[in-house]
Amino acid sequence: MELPYTASEIKPWLASALAKEDLTDFSINILGNSGKGDGYIGDIIFAKLSATTKNNSSKEYNLVLKCGKRSLVLRDKVPVRESFENEIYLYCEVFVAFKQFQLDKGIKDIFDSVPKCYGTFTSNNVEVIALENLKELGFSLYDRKKPLTADHLNLIVEEYGKWHAISAAMQDQDLERFTQLTSGIKDLWRSFKSSMDSIKFFASPIQEIHDLVKCDVSPNAAEKLENLKSQIEYVMQELIYEKQYFYVITHGDCWNNNFMFKYEDATKRKPVKIAMLDWQLSKFCSPVTDLSYFIYSCISSDDLRRFDDVLERYYKSFSDFVRKLGSNPDEIYPFSQFLADWKVFARFGVMMALMVMKIAVCDQDEVADLAETVESGLDMSDTFLYDVKDKELLKYRVLCVVEHIVERDFI
């Protein structure tokens, strides 16, 4: 696959991004890049740097470079710069502040489930985030076509509990600082709405899933699923902005291609650590938006049968960590309120999951290229209107979710 950038282009970007590393010189070996469909508004470059420091010692860096796509048409139609600026803000401001808040509270098992960021660089139509290559540390992606195992699911649910707990405790104890942090988070949902037909973006997969499962569910379930289309505008453009609910800084993009796992041994059965990737859609919103998106896009039918246990596991992790940070979860966000909020915000997760599960079950050659779509004059939402080849796999992944959300009256 042709590389989108050359080493000579990348070197000055990294010289700026890695300024704090005190390097006098370095050479770059580009090892490869991500495939089609792995990044819609960005390219991923894998690179190895051989560097010399100011004290004349040698140092090597194994990097993942996340770079904004160059297409000027794409940039004109889609908020590429804003998306990268949002993720840069998370790495350079939010994660730093959250880590310090935890350390100040004497937390030893801090939430640090994100790649190390060495630095960032932006200029005209160029955005670069230089991250540690987690594959070199033994992390790997999970097969996106398969539901997560219970061990993978439990680990992520517990980490989300810790991540959301930091927001909860900081709001409780240092509201001024927390408000400063949230003020820097960009409103990507409104930006994307102006660049695409958001109704079609979500309505098309809902209709596709409805047509796929309607003969396997009750007429009532099929009708409820199809009626979900009428709620898109409210859920995506009004509900997530209703600040009377309990809100935290969310991850935002919670399907299983945005998690990497480190395992207990070579069998890769028991994950012991995760890393959460892709924070461009991070926002200030209900924690249920993260959790419902994650659960419904990644869970197996077996684990949906223990759905209540999964929610209890999340809340235990959340409440235990809030207490460690010095606040009272029963006052900030009681379990009863979390369950009530699930009934309100789960629709967001359902809509996101039905859209991304199409991507999850596809082969790489099925996924359309966003830049090619908009360059041909089509709407951004048309990128996701392709026909899935393996419809049986898609049905297998979504049928249990549809049955669950109807049975629980979540839609």
C-alpha positions, 0 to 999 in steps of 0.5 A: 500500500502506498504511504501517504507521507514520506520520511522527509515530510514527517521529520520536521513534524516530529522534530516539533512534536518531540521537542520535549525529548531533548533530541539533537538529531534522529532518523526515521524508518517508516514501517507501514501504515493502516489499511482502508477503513481503519481511519476515516479522517486520519491516516495511521503511520508506524515508524521507528526513530533512532535518535541522539539526545543532548547528552549524546546518548542513543534512544529509540522510539516505536511510534504510531503517528496519527495524521489528519487526511490531506484531502482538501475536499474532505477538509472542506466538508468534514471537521478534520481539524476540529476532530484532531484538536479535540483529541490533542486537547484530551492528551495534552490537557485532560489526561494530564489534569486527571492523572495529577488529580489522582496522584494528589489523592494518593491513588496508586492504581491510577487510570492510565489506560491510554497510549503515551503521547510524546507530543503533537504538531499542527500547521496548515492542513497538517495534524500529527499525534505521536503515540507510543506503539502499543504493539511493541509492549505486547498489546493487540487488537481483538477480532472486530468480527467477534463479540468480546469474551466475558473477560474482555467485557468485564475489564473494559466496563471496570475501566470505564467506571474508573474513567468516569469516576475521575470526572465525578470526583473532580466536579465534586471537589474542584468544580472550577478546574473541572469546568475549565477542562470541559470548556476546552472540549469541542462540540464535534456532534454539532460540527458533524451535523453541519457536514452530513445528513445525520438523519440518513447516517443513522436511519440507514443502518436502523432500516437495514437491521430492521429488514434483516431481523424482522422475520426473526423477532415479534411484529412489536419488536420490528415496529419499535426498531423501525420507529427508532428512526423517528427519535434520531434528531432528538437523541443526537441533537437534543438529548445529549445536550440536556445538562440537567443529567449527571455528565462526565467527560466521555470516551466517545467512540466505544467500539472494539477497534478502539481498544487494545489488550495485553494478555496474561500469557501467549494464549490471549485468553485472559486480558490483564490490561487495556488501552483506549484509543481514538478520543476525537469524539470525546464530549461532556455527556452522560456516562451511559452514552459510553457504556451503552455504545460499548456494550451494544456494539461488543457484547455477546448473546451470552453476556447480554443474559447477565446484563444486570450483572454487567451494569452492577460491575460498572457501578461498583468500579465507579463507586469504589474509585469515587470513594478512593478519590475522596467523594461519596458516590451515593450523593454524586450519582446513586445507582438508582439514578444510573439505572434511570439514566440508562433508560434515557440514554441507552438509545444513543448507544443503540444507534451508534452500535447498529451503525458500527456493527456494520463496519465490524462484520465487514472485510476491509475491501467492503468498507468505503473511503470517506475521502473518496466519497466526498470527493465524488460529490456524495454526502459523508453519510453515503460512506456507510450505505454499502451492502454487507456481504456476510448478512448472517454474521451481522444478524448473529451480532445484532439479533440478541441486541434488538431482542434485549432492547425491546424486551427491556423497553429501552427503545 
